[in-house]
């Protein structure tokens, strides 16, 4: 298996994890998920 398989997989499925444009910023769950994803991106910048 190649070294960058996770990066290639994330590019393939990026659209599935992008926030829906109709998602309200006032939605508590959407804010929580968004902040958790930002924390993951900050912790693992090579995989962001």
PDBQT receptor file of N, H, CA, C and O in Angstrom, charges set to zero:
ATOM      1  N   UNK A   1       0.846  -1.180   0.000  1.00  0.00    +0.000 N 
ATOM      2  CA  UNK A   1       0.000   0.000   0.000  1.00  0.00    +0.000 C 
ATOM      3  C   UNK A   1       0.891   1.242   0.000  1.00  0.00    +0.000 C 
ATOM      4  O   UNK A   1       1.924   1.286   0.669  1.00  0.00    +0.000 OA
ATOM      5  N   UNK A   2       0.486   2.207  -0.735  1.00  0.00    +0.000 N 
ATOM      6  H   UNK A   2      -0.353   2.172  -1.278  1.00  0.00    +0.000 HD
ATOM      7  CA  UNK A   2       1.289   3.427  -0.830  1.00  0.00    +0.000 C 
ATOM      8  C   UNK A   2       1.250   4.229   0.460  1.00  0.00    +0.000 C 
ATOM      9  O   UNK A   2       0.350   4.082   1.286  1.00  0.00    +0.000 OA
ATOM     10  N   UNK A   3       2.244   5.072   0.603  1.00  0.00    +0.000 N 
ATOM     11  H   UNK A   3       2.976   5.191  -0.068  1.00  0.00    +0.000 HD
ATOM     12  CA  UNK A   3       2.381   5.878   1.814  1.00  0.00    +0.000 C 
ATOM     13  C   UNK A   3       1.258   6.904   1.957  1.00  0.00    +0.000 C 
ATOM     14  O   UNK A   3       0.819   7.194   3.070  1.00  0.00    +0.000 OA
ATOM     15  N   UNK A   4       0.799   7.443   0.852  1.00  0.00    +0.000 N 
ATOM     16  H   UNK A   4       1.156   7.207  -0.053  1.00  0.00    +0.000 HD
ATOM     17  CA  UNK A   4      -0.183   8.530   0.915  1.00  0.00    +0.000 C 
ATOM     18  C   UNK A   4      -1.603   8.048   0.625  1.00  0.00    +0.000 C 
ATOM     19  O   UNK A   4      -2.396   8.796   0.054  1.00  0.00    +0.000 OA
ATOM     20  N   UNK A   5      -1.940   6.821   1.004  1.00  0.00    +0.000 N 
ATOM     21  H   UNK A   5      -1.296   6.212   1.468  1.00  0.00    +0.000 HD
ATOM     22  CA  UNK A   5      -3.263   6.288   0.698  1.00  0.00    +0.000 C 
ATOM     23  C   UNK A   5      -4.369   7.068   1.404  1.00  0.00    +0.000 C 
ATOM     24  O   UNK A   5      -5.454   7.242   0.849  1.00  0.00    +0.000 OA
ATOM     25  N   UNK A   6      -4.102   7.536   2.618  1.00  0.00    +0.000 N 
ATOM     26  H   UNK A   6      -3.221   7.395   3.068  1.00  0.00    +0.000 HD
ATOM     27  CA  UNK A   6      -5.124   8.284   3.343  1.00  0.00    +0.000 C 
ATOM     28  C   UNK A   6      -5.406   9.623   2.667  1.00  0.00    +0.000 C 
ATOM     29  O   UNK A   6      -6.559  10.046   2.584  1.00  0.00    +0.000 OA
ATOM     30  N   UNK A   7      -4.376  10.279   2.191  1.00  0.00    +0.000 N 
ATOM     31  H   UNK A   7      -3.439   9.935   2.259  1.00  0.00    +0.000 HD
ATOM     32  CA  UNK A   7      -4.566  11.550   1.494  1.00  0.00    +0.000 C 
ATOM     33  C   UNK A   7      -5.367  11.350   0.217  1.00  0.00    +0.000 C 
ATOM     34  O   UNK A   7      -6.254  12.143  -0.097  1.00  0.00    +0.000 OA
ATOM     35  N   UNK A   8      -5.056  10.290  -0.516  1.00  0.00    +0.000 N 
ATOM     36  H   UNK A   8      -4.335   9.645  -0.261  1.00  0.00    +0.000 HD
ATOM     37  CA  UNK A   8      -5.786  10.025  -1.759  1.00  0.00    +0.000 C 
ATOM     38  C   UNK A   8      -7.243   9.686  -1.470  1.00  0.00    +0.000 C 
ATOM     39  O   UNK A   8      -8.141  10.093  -2.207  1.00  0.00    +0.000 OA
ATOM     40  N   UNK A   9      -7.471   8.937  -0.395  1.00  0.00    +0.000 N 
ATOM     41  H   UNK A   9      -6.741   8.606   0.204  1.00  0.00    +0.000 HD
ATOM     42  CA  UNK A   9      -8.835   8.582  -0.026  1.00  0.00    +0.000 C 
ATOM     43  C   UNK A   9      -9.612   9.817   0.408  1.00  0.00    +0.000 C 
ATOM     44  O   UNK A   9     -10.785   9.965   0.066  1.00  0.00    +0.000 OA
ATOM     45  N   UNK A  10      -8.967  10.705   1.160  1.00  0.00    +0.000 N 
ATOM     46  H   UNK A  10      -8.014  10.585   1.438  1.00  0.00    +0.000 HD
ATOM     47  CA  UNK A  10      -9.660  11.903   1.632  1.00  0.00    +0.000 C 
ATOM     48  C   UNK A  10     -10.035  12.823   0.480  1.00  0.00    +0.000 C 
ATOM     49  O   UNK A  10     -11.088  13.460   0.514  1.00  0.00    +0.000 OA
ATOM     50  N   UNK A  11      -9.190  12.897  -0.533  1.00  0.00    +0.000 N 
ATOM     51  H   UNK A  11      -8.335  12.379  -0.561  1.00  0.00    +0.000 HD
ATOM     52  CA  UNK A  11      -9.520  13.719  -1.696  1.00  0.00    +0.000 C 
ATOM     53  C   UNK A  11     -10.739  13.149  -2.405  1.00  0.00    +0.000 C 
ATOM     54  O   UNK A  11     -11.606  13.888  -2.872  1.00  0.00    +0.000 OA
ATOM     55  N   UNK A  12     -10.792  11.829  -2.477  1.00  0.00    +0.000 N 
ATOM     56  H   UNK A  12     -10.088  11.228  -2.097  1.00  0.00    +0.000 HD
ATOM     57  CA  UNK A  12     -11.901  11.172  -3.166  1.00  0.00    +0.000 C 
ATOM     58  C   UNK A  12     -13.234  11.420  -2.461  1.00  0.00    +0.000 C 
ATOM     59  O   UNK A  12     -14.258  11.632  -3.110  1.00  0.00    +0.000 OA
ATOM     60  N   UNK A  13     -13.211  11.392  -1.125  1.00  0.00    +0.000 N 
ATOM     61  H   UNK A  13     -12.379  11.220  -0.598  1.00  0.00    +0.000 HD
ATOM     62  CA  UNK A  13     -14.454  11.511  -0.371  1.00  0.00    +0.000 C 
ATOM     63  C   UNK A  13     -14.635  12.872   0.287  1.00  0.00    +0.000 C 
ATOM     64  O   UNK A  13     -15.459  13.013   1.191  1.00  0.00    +0.000 OA
ATOM     65  N   UNK A  14     -13.887  13.864  -0.148  1.00  0.00    +0.000 N 
ATOM     66  H   UNK A  14     -13.218  13.749  -0.882  1.00  0.00    +0.000 HD
ATOM     67  CA  UNK A  14     -13.957  15.196   0.450  1.00  0.00    +0.000 C 
ATOM     68  C   UNK A  14     -15.366  15.777   0.384  1.00  0.00    +0.000 C 
ATOM     69  O   UNK A  14     -15.832  16.392   1.343  1.00  0.00    +0.000 OA
ATOM     70  N   UNK A  15     -16.027  15.588  -0.721  1.00  0.00    +0.000 N 
ATOM     71  H   UNK A  15     -15.649  15.089  -1.500  1.00  0.00    +0.000 HD
ATOM     72  CA  UNK A  15     -17.344  16.197  -0.903  1.00  0.00    +0.000 C 
ATOM     73  C   UNK A  15     -18.358  15.675   0.111  1.00  0.00    +0.000 C 
ATOM     74  O   UNK A  15     -19.254  16.412   0.524  1.00  0.00    +0.000 OA
ATOM     75  N   UNK A  16     -18.227  14.426   0.512  1.00  0.00    +0.000 N 
ATOM     76  H   UNK A  16     -17.499  13.827   0.176  1.00  0.00    +0.000 HD
ATOM     77  CA  UNK A  16     -19.170  13.845   1.466  1.00  0.00    +0.000 C 
ATOM     78  C   UNK A  16     -19.073  14.504   2.835  1.00  0.00    +0.000 C 
ATOM     79  O   UNK A  16     -20.051  14.524   3.582  1.00  0.00    +0.000 OA
ATOM     80  N   UNK A  17     -17.912  15.041   3.171  1.00  0.00    +0.000 N 
ATOM     81  H   UNK A  17     -17.117  15.025   2.564  1.00  0.00    +0.000 HD
ATOM     82  CA  UNK A  17     -17.715  15.617   4.494  1.00  0.00    +0.000 C 
ATOM     83  C   UNK A  17     -17.743  17.135   4.512  1.00  0.00    +0.000 C 
ATOM     84  O   UNK A  17     -17.549  17.743   5.565  1.00  0.00    +0.000 OA
ATOM     85  N   UNK A  18     -17.977  17.749   3.380  1.00  0.00    +0.000 N 
ATOM     86  H   UNK A  18     -18.134  17.255   2.524  1.00  0.00    +0.000 HD
ATOM     87  CA  UNK A  18     -18.095  19.203   3.368  1.00  0.00    +0.000 C 
ATOM     88  C   UNK A  18     -19.468  19.587   3.920  1.00  0.00    +0.000 C 
ATOM     89  O   UNK A  18     -20.455  18.901   3.655  1.00  0.00    +0.000 OA
ATOM     90  N   UNK A  19     -19.536  20.656   4.670  1.00  0.00    +0.000 N 
ATOM     91  H   UNK A  19     -18.734  21.213   4.886  1.00  0.00    +0.000 HD
ATOM     92  CA  UNK A  19     -20.818  21.056   5.235  1.00  0.00    +0.000 C 
ATOM     93  C   UNK A  19     -21.819  21.413   4.146  1.00  0.00    +0.000 C 
ATOM     94  O   UNK A  19     -21.469  21.999   3.121  1.00  0.00    +0.000 OA
ATOM     95  N   UNK A  20     -23.044  21.054   4.388  1.00  0.00    +0.000 N 
ATOM     96  H   UNK A  20     -23.328  20.579   5.221  1.00  0.00    +0.000 HD
ATOM     97  CA  UNK A  20     -24.115  21.347   3.445  1.00  0.00    +0.000 C 
ATOM     98  C   UNK A  20     -24.370  22.845   3.453  1.00  0.00    +0.000 C 
ATOM     99  O   UNK A  20     -24.411  23.453   4.523  1.00  0.00    +0.000 OA
ATOM    100  N   UNK A  21     -24.543  23.456   2.286  1.00  0.00    +0.000 N 
ATOM    101  H   UNK A  21     -24.510  22.962   1.417  1.00  0.00    +0.000 HD
ATOM    102  CA  UNK A  21     -24.733  24.915   2.255  1.00  0.00    +0.000 C 
ATOM    103  C   UNK A  21     -25.971  25.379   3.014  1.00  0.00    +0.000 C 
ATOM    104  O   UNK A  21     -26.041  26.537   3.426  1.00  0.00    +0.000 OA
ATOM    105  N   UNK A  22     -26.935  24.507   3.203  1.00  0.00    +0.000 N 
ATOM    106  H   UNK A  22     -26.878  23.567   2.869  1.00  0.00    +0.000 HD
ATOM    107  CA  UNK A  22     -28.148  24.897   3.933  1.00  0.00    +0.000 C 
ATOM    108  C   UNK A  22     -27.994  24.740   5.442  1.00  0.00    +0.000 C 
ATOM    109  O   UNK A  22     -28.883  25.132   6.199  1.00  0.00    +0.000 OA
ATOM    110  N   UNK A  23     -26.880  24.173   5.882  1.00  0.00    +0.000 N 
ATOM    111  H   UNK A  23     -26.159  23.855   5.267  1.00  0.00    +0.000 HD
ATOM    112  CA  UNK A  23     -26.658  23.990   7.308  1.00  0.00    +0.000 C 
ATOM    113  C   UNK A  23     -26.521  25.355   7.973  1.00  0.00    +0.000 C 
ATOM    114  O   UNK A  23     -25.695  26.179   7.579  1.00  0.00    +0.000 OA
ATOM    115  N   UNK A  24     -27.325  25.567   8.959  1.00  0.00    +0.000 N 
ATOM    116  H   UNK A  24     -27.996  24.898   9.279  1.00  0.00    +0.000 HD
ATOM    117  CA  UNK A  24     -27.322  26.851   9.647  1.00  0.00    +0.000 C 
ATOM    118  C   UNK A  24     -26.152  26.943  10.617  1.00  0.00    +0.000 C 
ATOM    119  O   UNK A  24     -25.819  25.971  11.295  1.00  0.00    +0.000 OA
ATOM    120  N   UNK A  25     -25.544  28.092  10.677  1.00  0.00    +0.000 N 
ATOM    121  H   UNK A  25     -25.815  28.881  10.127  1.00  0.00    +0.000 HD
ATOM    122  CA  UNK A  25     -24.455  28.317  11.628  1.00  0.00    +0.000 C 
ATOM    123  C   UNK A  25     -24.985  28.337  13.053  1.00  0.00    +0.000 C 
ATOM    124  O   UNK A  25     -24.220  28.204  14.008  1.00  0.00    +0.000 OA
ATOM    125  N   UNK A  26     -26.288  28.501  13.193  1.00  0.00    +0.000 N 
ATOM    126  H   UNK A  26     -26.910  28.608  12.417  1.00  0.00    +0.000 HD
ATOM    127  CA  UNK A  26     -26.891  28.522  14.518  1.00  0.00    +0.000 C 
ATOM    128  C   UNK A  26     -27.182  27.121  15.046  1.00  0.00    +0.000 C 
ATOM    129  O   UNK A  26     -27.503  26.957  16.223  1.00  0.00    +0.000 OA
ATOM    130  N   UNK A  27     -27.073  26.120  14.189  1.00  0.00    +0.000 N 
ATOM    131  H   UNK A  27     -26.812  26.254  13.233  1.00  0.00    +0.000 HD
ATOM    132  CA  UNK A  27     -27.320  24.743  14.592  1.00  0.00    +0.000 C 
ATOM    133  C   UNK A  27     -26.177  24.273  15.498  1.00  0.00    +0.000 C 
ATOM    134  O   UNK A  27     -25.018  24.269  15.084  1.00  0.00    +0.000 OA
ATOM    135  N   UNK A  28     -26.498  23.883  16.709  1.00  0.00    +0.000 N 
ATOM    136  H   UNK A  28     -27.440  23.886  17.045  1.00  0.00    +0.000 HD
ATOM    137  CA  UNK A  28     -25.468  23.518  17.686  1.00  0.00    +0.000 C 
ATOM    138  C   UNK A  28     -24.658  22.309  17.236  1.00  0.00    +0.000 C 
ATOM    139  O   UNK A  28     -23.440  22.282  17.412  1.00  0.00    +0.000 OA
ATOM    140  N   UNK A  29     -25.315  21.317  16.662  1.00  0.00    +0.000 N 
ATOM    141  H   UNK A  29     -26.304  21.339  16.520  1.00  0.00    +0.000 HD
ATOM    142  CA  UNK A  29     -24.587  20.131  16.205  1.00  0.00    +0.000 C 
ATOM    143  C   UNK A  29     -23.642  20.474  15.061  1.00  0.00    +0.000 C 
ATOM    144  O   UNK A  29     -22.515  19.980  15.016  1.00  0.00    +0.000 OA
ATOM    145  N   UNK A  30     -24.088  21.307  14.148  1.00  0.00    +0.000 N 
ATOM    146  H   UNK A  30     -25.003  21.708  14.185  1.00  0.00    +0.000 HD
ATOM    147  CA  UNK A  30     -23.246  21.696  13.015  1.00  0.00    +0.000 C 
ATOM    148  C   UNK A  30     -22.028  22.474  13.497  1.00  0.00    +0.000 C 
ATOM    149  O   UNK A  30     -20.925  22.276  12.989  1.00  0.00    +0.000 OA
ATOM    150  N   UNK A  31     -22.220  23.356  14.470  1.00  0.00    +0.000 N 
ATOM    151  H   UNK A  31     -23.117  23.517  14.882  1.00  0.00    +0.000 HD
ATOM    152  CA  UNK A  31     -21.091  24.104  15.029  1.00  0.00    +0.000 C 
ATOM    153  C   UNK A  31     -20.104  23.172  15.716  1.00  0.00    +0.000 C 
ATOM    154  O   UNK A  31     -18.892  23.333  15.572  1.00  0.00    +0.000 OA
ATOM    155  N   UNK A  32     -20.616  22.199  16.462  1.00  0.00    +0.000 N 
ATOM    156  H   UNK A  32     -21.600  22.068  16.579  1.00  0.00    +0.000 HD
ATOM    157  CA  UNK A  32     -19.754  21.259  17.173  1.00  0.00    +0.000 C 
ATOM    158  C   UNK A  32     -18.940  20.417  16.198  1.00  0.00    +0.000 C 
ATOM    159  O   UNK A  32     -17.733  20.250  16.373  1.00  0.00    +0.000 OA
ATOM    160  N   UNK A  33     -19.596  19.893  15.178  1.00  0.00    +0.000 N 
ATOM    161  H   UNK A  33     -20.576  20.029  15.035  1.00  0.00    +0.000 HD
ATOM    162  CA  UNK A  33     -18.895  19.079  14.180  1.00  0.00    +0.000 C 
ATOM    163  C   UNK A  33     -17.853  19.915  13.458  1.00  0.00    +0.000 C 
ATOM    164  O   UNK A  33     -16.733  19.457  13.229  1.00  0.00    +0.000 OA
ATOM    165  N   UNK A  34     -18.215  21.140  13.098  1.00  0.00    +0.000 N 
ATOM    166  H   UNK A  34     -19.124  21.513  13.283  1.00  0.00    +0.000 HD
ATOM    167  CA  UNK A  34     -17.278  22.021  12.399  1.00  0.00    +0.000 C 
ATOM    168  C   UNK A  34     -16.057  22.324  13.267  1.00  0.00    +0.000 C 
ATOM    169  O   UNK A  34     -14.929  22.315  12.774  1.00  0.00    +0.000 OA
ATOM    170  N   UNK A  35     -16.273  22.589  14.543  1.00  0.00    +0.000 N 
ATOM    171  H   UNK A  35     -17.189  22.596  14.944  1.00  0.00    +0.000 HD
ATOM    172  CA  UNK A  35     -15.145  22.893  15.422  1.00  0.00    +0.000 C 
ATOM    173  C   UNK A  35     -14.278  21.657  15.658  1.00  0.00    +0.000 C 
ATOM    174  O   UNK A  35     -13.058  21.776  15.770  1.00  0.00    +0.000 OA
ATOM    175  N   UNK A  36     -14.888  20.477  15.735  1.00  0.00    +0.000 N 
ATOM    176  H   UNK A  36     -15.879  20.380  15.644  1.00  0.00    +0.000 HD
ATOM    177  CA  UNK A  36     -14.103  19.252  15.899  1.00  0.00    +0.000 C 
ATOM    178  C   UNK A  36     -13.269  18.964  14.655  1.00  0.00    +0.000 C 
ATOM    179  O   UNK A  36     -12.116  18.546  14.765  1.00  0.00    +0.000 OA
ATOM    180  N   UNK A  37     -13.838  19.182  13.485  1.00  0.00    +0.000 N 
ATOM    181  H   UNK A  37     -14.774  19.521  13.396  1.00  0.00    +0.000 HD
ATOM    182  CA  UNK A  37     -13.078  18.986  12.252  1.00  0.00    +0.000 C 
ATOM    183  C   UNK A  37     -11.924  19.977  12.153  1.00  0.00    +0.000 C 
ATOM    184  O   UNK A  37     -10.836  19.621  11.700  1.00  0.00    +0.000 OA
ATOM    185  N   UNK A  38     -12.154  21.209  12.573  1.00  0.00    +0.000 N 
ATOM    186  H   UNK A  38     -13.037  21.498  12.941  1.00  0.00    +0.000 HD
ATOM    187  CA  UNK A  38     -11.067  22.193  12.588  1.00  0.00    +0.000 C 
ATOM    188  C   UNK A  38      -9.952  21.771  13.546  1.00  0.00    +0.000 C 
ATOM    189  O   UNK A  38      -8.772  21.950  13.247  1.00  0.00    +0.000 OA
ATOM    190  N   UNK A  39     -10.329  21.210  14.697  1.00  0.00    +0.000 N 
ATOM    191  H   UNK A  39     -11.288  21.064  14.939  1.00  0.00    +0.000 HD
ATOM    192  CA  UNK A  39      -9.325  20.745  15.654  1.00  0.00    +0.000 C 
ATOM    193  C   UNK A  39      -8.522  19.583  15.081  1.00  0.00    +0.000 C 
ATOM    194  O   UNK A  39      -7.309  19.505  15.277  1.00  0.00    +0.000 OA
ATOM    195  N   UNK A  40      -9.194  18.685  14.377  1.00  0.00    +0.000 N 
ATOM    196  H   UNK A  40     -10.179  18.748  14.218  1.00  0.00    +0.000 HD
ATOM    197  CA  UNK A  40      -8.493  17.559  13.751  1.00  0.00    +0.000 C 
ATOM    198  C   UNK A  40      -7.545  18.064  12.680  1.00  0.00    +0.000 C 
ATOM    199  O   UNK A  40      -6.414  17.590  12.575  1.00  0.00    +0.000 OA
ATOM    200  N   UNK A  41      -8.000  19.025  11.882  1.00  0.00    +0.000 N 
ATOM    201  H   UNK A  41      -8.919  19.410  11.968  1.00  0.00    +0.000 HD
ATOM    202  CA  UNK A  41      -7.133  19.589  10.839  1.00  0.00    +0.000 C 
ATOM    203  C   UNK A  41      -5.917  20.280  11.441  1.00  0.00    +0.000 C 
ATOM    204  O   UNK A  41      -4.823  20.212  10.879  1.00  0.00    +0.000 OA
ATOM    205  N   UNK A  42      -6.098  20.941  12.573  1.00  0.00    +0.000 N 
ATOM    206  H   UNK A  42      -6.986  20.997  13.030  1.00  0.00    +0.000 HD
ATOM    207  CA  UNK A  42      -4.974  21.613  13.227  1.00  0.00    +0.000 C 
ATOM    208  C   UNK A  42      -4.001  20.600  13.821  1.00  0.00    +0.000 C 
ATOM    209  O   UNK A  42      -2.789  20.812  13.802  1.00  0.00    +0.000 OA
ATOM    210  N   UNK A  43      -4.528  19.511  14.343  1.00  0.00    +0.000 N 
ATOM    211  H   UNK A  43      -5.512  19.338  14.359  1.00  0.00    +0.000 HD
ATOM    212  CA  UNK A  43      -3.677  18.488  14.971  1.00  0.00    +0.000 C 
ATOM    213  C   UNK A  43      -2.917  17.675  13.930  1.00  0.00    +0.000 C 
ATOM    214  O   UNK A  43      -1.775  17.279  14.164  1.00  0.00    +0.000 OA
ATOM    215  N   UNK A  44      -3.545  17.422  12.781  1.00  0.00    +0.000 N 
ATOM    216  H   UNK A  44      -4.473  17.743  12.592  1.00  0.00    +0.000 HD
ATOM    217  CA  UNK A  44      -2.937  16.607  11.732  1.00  0.00    +0.000 C 
ATOM    218  C   UNK A  44      -2.888  17.391  10.425  1.00  0.00    +0.000 C 
ATOM    219  O   UNK A  44      -3.644  17.089   9.502  1.00  0.00    +0.000 OA
ATOM    220  N   UNK A  45      -2.010  18.398  10.327  1.00  0.00    +0.000 N 
ATOM    221  H   UNK A  45      -1.396  18.643  11.077  1.00  0.00    +0.000 HD
ATOM    222  CA  UNK A  45      -1.985  19.250   9.135  1.00  0.00    +0.000 C 
ATOM    223  C   UNK A  45      -1.583  18.508   7.862  1.00  0.00    +0.000 C 
ATOM    224  O   UNK A  45      -1.932  18.942   6.764  1.00  0.00    +0.000 OA
ATOM    225  N   UNK A  46      -0.864  17.409   7.989  1.00  0.00    +0.000 N 
ATOM    226  H   UNK A  46      -0.581  17.056   8.881  1.00  0.00    +0.000 HD
ATOM    227  CA  UNK A  46      -0.466  16.656   6.799  1.00  0.00    +0.000 C 
ATOM    228  C   UNK A  46      -1.646  15.964   6.136  1.00  0.00    +0.000 C 
ATOM    229  O   UNK A  46      -1.585  15.617   4.957  1.00  0.00    +0.000 OA
ATOM    230  N   UNK A  47      -2.722  15.763   6.892  1.00  0.00    +0.000 N 
ATOM    231  H   UNK A  47      -2.772  16.045   7.850  1.00  0.00    +0.000 HD
ATOM    232  CA  UNK A  47      -3.885  15.056   6.365  1.00  0.00    +0.000 C 
ATOM    233  C   UNK A  47      -5.072  15.976   6.143  1.00  0.00    +0.000 C 
ATOM    234  O   UNK A  47      -6.171  15.512   5.841  1.00  0.00    +0.000 OA
ATOM    235  N   UNK A  48      -4.860  17.272   6.290  1.00  0.00    +0.000 N 
ATOM    236  H   UNK A  48      -3.967  17.649   6.536  1.00  0.00    +0.000 HD
ATOM    237  CA  UNK A  48      -5.964  18.222   6.138  1.00  0.00    +0.000 C 
ATOM    238  C   UNK A  48      -6.303  18.444   4.683  1.00  0.00    +0.000 C 
ATOM    239  O   UNK A  48      -7.210  19.216   4.372  1.00  0.00    +0.000 OA
TER     240      UNK A  48
